[in-house]
Amino acid sequence: MKRTLFLLVTCLILSFAGTLWALAQEAKTKEAPAATEKPKVAAVKAETLTGTLQMVVADKKLLVVAAATGIPYDFTVTGMTKITAGGKKTKLADLAGSTGKPVTVKFLPEKKAGNIAQTVEVQ
């Protein structure tokens, strides 16, 4: 009698565990994206700021622009940033002599990395 009861309880426990495992596997396959689906990426929209070039720190790849309100904004310049001055392509270090001039910066506002400049146009 004890042996039969033990076998019955063991079978119930194993069947319950097997059912849970099967449900977990089914949920896992439903959550996995199909091979043809593109992964969803949180897109940050680019913004534009027009103001006055205040400071350039080329060795830290930093650009500071004062908005029309006088508030300074820091921008990180990357290797992908397109920089122009007077309509001609230039380098960040060359903008050091352009402080005080009007500038337009198209940038991505990132929470962790700060404002990442995409384009910098100095008039």
ABEGO torsion letter per residue (X at the ends): XAAAAAAAAAAAAAAAAAAAAAAAAAAAAAABBBAABBBBBBBBBBBBBBBBBABBBAAAGBBBBBBAAGBBBBBBBBAABBBBBGGBBBBAAAAAAABGBBBBBBBBBBAAAEBBBABBBBX
